Amino acid sequence: MEEKRENVDYESRDYSEAQEKLMSILDLKYPPVAVRLIMHKEPIPEGVKELEKPMFYCAMVKYAMLGNVFYAREAVHECKRGASALGLCEIPEDEESGEFYVSKASCSSRRAAWRFVDASLNLKPGSIYATLLAPLAKTPVEPDVILIEAIPRRAFELIHATLYDVGGRTENWISPPRQVCACATVRPHLSGELNLTIACEFARIVAREVGCEYLDEAVLVGLPAEMLGEVLENLPKIGYVKARLGGKR
């Protein structure tokens, strides 16, 4: 029988301390990003302003890594493919048909493009009012998912920390399109499991517009926020991590 996972709650809600620990242990260049999917009738935290200009969600993640705290309704999600994955709107017709990916030379046929779309994840259209993003230390609300950009060796340690108590393995979804929205955010949110992926080429292009590119040497990990406590607790316990840190943690 599969062992039931019991997540460790991060009771203190000291996200500033959590960010400091993650950045130190995992040698992160940029802070983890807290993502909250704001549902309809859920209040926006006081003092948080809406993004001033339209932006792709994958660029929003990098914008948050630069220290910005903001929310974004569907109107300022410039990429409707990402917005639809996040439950902000209906799936665009050229996305659903696969025509978008054929026109961008992302695949050779509509059949292949449709498989891209069919294999992806989408929250129910219109179920989300806005996305709220912030560096983890600055999040004004409990996040749903935490996005972490790390070199593969450190991402491996992060995965190990989630399996330290239960063993087994993790499965990760990677596909050329919709990596930051569908794979790094929606999949962890729906599954309750970590997902490691790689920022797609389009995400890298639009991130340059905010002056914070996705690192060529790094991967992107989407961590369900409820796993934060166990990750912080377990990372310093892993033998090779403890050795690397010199037994100081």
ROTIKOL-93221 format. One record per residue (C-alpha): residue in three letters; x, y, z. Coordinates in steps of 0.02 Angstrom, whole numbers, plus 50000, padded with zeros to 5 digits. Layout:
N
   rest      xx      yy      zz
    ALA       X       Y       Z
...
***
This chain:
249
   rest      xx      yy      zz
    MET   50000   50000   50000
    GLU   50066   50171   49955
    GLU   50121   50272   50105
    LYS   50014   50425   50135
    ARG   50106   50590   50127
    GLU   50080   50707   50273
    ASN   50132   50882   50226
    VAL   50216   50989   50358
    ASP   50129   51155   50377
    TYR   50238   51309   50385
    GLU   50148   51371   50540
    SER   50248   51529   50571
    ARG   50205   51596   50399
    ASP   50374   51681   50402
    TYR   50398   51682   50216
    SER   50544   51801   50230
    GLU   50640   51672   50330
    ALA   50585   51536   50208
    GLN   50651   51634   50061
    GLU   50816   51665   50148
    LYS   50838   51480   50184
    LEU   50793   51424   50009
    MET   50908   51551   49927
    SER   51051   51505   50043
    ILE   51036   51316   50036
    LEU   50997   51305   49850
    ASP   51115   51445   49795
    LEU   50974   51536   49703
    LYS   51011   51689   49597
    TYR   50832   51751   49605
    PRO   50704   51736   49746
    PRO   50567   51605   49738
    VAL   50402   51675   49674
    ALA   50240   51651   49771
    VAL   50088   51631   49659
    ARG   49909   51645   49722
    LEU   49765   51607   49605
    ILE   49632   51730   49664
    MET   49456   51663   49645
    HIS   49302   51771   49615
    LYS   49238   51861   49771
    GLU   49406   51831   49856
    PRO   49475   51999   49912
    ILE   49636   52070   49844
    PRO   49755   52104   49990
    GLU   49758   52286   50040
    GLY   49897   52387   49959
    VAL   49928   52267   49815
    LYS   49911   52357   49648
    GLU   49863   52285   49481
    LEU   49996   52264   49349
    GLU   50002   52426   49250
    LYS   50032   52357   49076
    PRO   49989   52193   48987
    MET   50119   52057   49008
    PHE   50139   51872   48975
    TYR   50122   51765   49132
    CYS   50296   51692   49104
    ALA   50364   51870   49103
    MET   50262   51910   49260
    VAL   50357   51773   49352
    LYS   50522   51855   49309
    TYR   50451   52027   49352
    ALA   50409   51960   49525
    MET   50586   51892   49542
    LEU   50644   52073   49526
    GLY   50550   52115   49686
    ASN   50380   52169   49620
    VAL   50215   52126   49705
    PHE   50058   52138   49599
    TYR   49899   52056   49539
    ALA   49840   52033   49361
    ARG   49665   52006   49296
    GLU   49631   51928   49126
    ALA   49635   52098   49041
    VAL   49821   52120   49078
    HIS   49870   51941   49037
    GLU   49939   51975   48864
    CYS   49956   51790   48823
    LYS   49782   51716   48818
    ARG   49852   51541   48805
    GLY   49933   51562   48974
    ALA   49779   51651   49041
    SER   49668   51507   48987
    ALA   49782   51379   49068
    LEU   49768   51478   49230
    GLY   49577   51480   49222
    LEU   49558   51665   49181
    CYS   49471   51643   49013
    GLU   49417   51523   48877
    ILE   49550   51435   48774
    PRO   49585   51537   48615
    GLU   49519   51456   48456
    ASP   49691   51445   48373
    GLU   49758   51362   48532
    GLU   49619   51234   48542
    SER   49634   51191   48357
    GLY   49823   51183   48364
    GLU   49841   51310   48225
    PHE   49947   51425   48335
    TYR   50084   51295   48355
    VAL   50085   51250   48171
    SER   50097   51434   48122
    LYS   50245   51459   48241
    ALA   50334   51304   48174
    SER   50324   51222   48346
    CYS   50268   51061   48264
    SER   50242   50984   48092
    SER   50054   50960   48091
    ARG   49890   51002   48175
    ARG   49884   50824   48238
    ALA   50045   50848   48334
    ALA   49990   51021   48390
    TRP   49825   50954   48455
    ARG   49921   50827   48558
    PHE   50018   50972   48636
    VAL   49853   51050   48687
    ASP   49769   50889   48740
    ALA   49916   50842   48851
    SER   49916   51011   48938
    LEU   49817   51065   49091
    ASN   49689   51204   49107
    LEU   49592   51265   49256
    LYS   49405   51287   49225
    PRO   49378   51442   49114
    GLY   49325   51591   49218
    SER   49360   51503   49384
    ILE   49503   51623   49425
    TYR   49483   51811   49443
    ALA   49666   51860   49449
    THR   49842   51797   49479
    LEU   49943   51874   49621
    LEU   50131   51861   49612
    ALA   50267   51916   49732
    PRO   50440   51866   49791
    LEU   50409   51737   49927
    ALA   50473   51854   50063
    LYS   50347   51987   50013
    THR   50192   51884   49983
    PRO   50042   51966   50067
    VAL   49939   51807   50062
    GLU   49966   51620   50075
    PRO   50021   51561   49902
    ASP   49956   51412   49805
    VAL   50119   51375   49714
    ILE   50299   51429   49737
    LEU   50408   51442   49581
    ILE   50595   51413   49603
    GLU   50728   51435   49469
    ALA   50880   51330   49512
    ILE   51025   51240   49430
    PRO   50985   51054   49404
    ARG   51093   50994   49550
    ARG   50999   51104   49672
    ALA   50831   51061   49594
    PHE   50876   50879   49624
    GLU   50904   50919   49808
    LEU   50735   51004   49813
    ILE   50652   50849   49740
    HIS   50745   50739   49864
    ALA   50679   50845   50007
    THR   50499   50810   49953
    LEU   50534   50623   49951
    TYR   50643   50615   50107
    ASP   50503   50554   50220
    VAL   50404   50447   50098
    GLY   50528   50381   49970
    GLY   50468   50333   49797
    ARG   50489   50446   49647
    THR   50419   50601   49565
    GLU   50351   50621   49389
    ASN   50374   50783   49294
    TRP   50284   50853   49143
    ILE   50388   50940   49011
    SER   50324   50994   48841
    PRO   50382   51129   48719
    PRO   50234   51248   48749
    ARG   50150   51315   48907
    GLN   50287   51270   49030
    VAL   50278   51413   49155
    CYS   50088   51424   49159
    ALA   50023   51246   49137
    CYS   50169   51138   49195
    ALA   50254   51242   49329
    THR   50097   51322   49403
    VAL   49937   51228   49360
    ARG   50003   51051   49377
    PRO   50074   51074   49554
    HIS   49915   51167   49603
    LEU   49802   51026   49543
    SER   49909   50876   49588
    GLY   49985   50932   49753
    GLU   50152   50869   49687
    LEU   50311   50958   49634
    ASN   50341   50981   49447
    LEU   50511   51014   49370
    THR   50514   51088   49196
    ILE   50612   51203   49080
    ALA   50556   51375   49025
    CYS   50500   51368   48843
    GLU   50583   51475   48711
    PHE   50438   51598   48702
    ALA   50449   51625   48891
    ARG   50633   51668   48872
    ILE   50595   51794   48735
    VAL   50460   51889   48830
    ALA   50558   51886   48994
    ARG   50692   51992   48912
    GLU   50564   52133   48901
    VAL   50564   52149   49092
    GLY   50754   52137   49102
    CYS   50764   51969   49190
    GLU   50794   51821   49075
    TYR   50768   51639   49119
    LEU   50939   51565   49155
    ASP   51006   51446   49022
    GLU   51090   51342   49156
    ALA   50933   51326   49265
    VAL   50769   51232   49272
    LEU   50604   51289   49344
    VAL   50520   51199   49489
    GLY   50339   51223   49537
    LEU   50314   51178   49720
    PRO   50141   51164   49799
    ALA   50145   51289   49941
    GLU   50087   51159   50067
    MET   50251   51066   50040
    LEU   50357   51215   50092
    GLY   50370   51161   50274
    GLU   50432   50987   50237
    VAL   50557   51051   50109
    LEU   50632   51175   50232
    GLU   50639   51042   50366
    ASN   50711   50904   50258
    LEU   50838   50993   50147
    PRO   50971   51011   50284
    LYS   50943   50830   50340
    ILE   50994   50751   50174
    GLY   51169   50679   50193
    TYR   51254   50754   50041
    VAL   51168   50922   50069
    LYS   51226   50922   50249
    ALA   51403   50884   50191
    ARG   51397   51023   50062
    LEU   51338   51146   50192
    GLY   51476   51093   50310
    GLY   51357   51031   50444
    LYS   51312   51209   50489
    ARG   51124   51190   50460
***
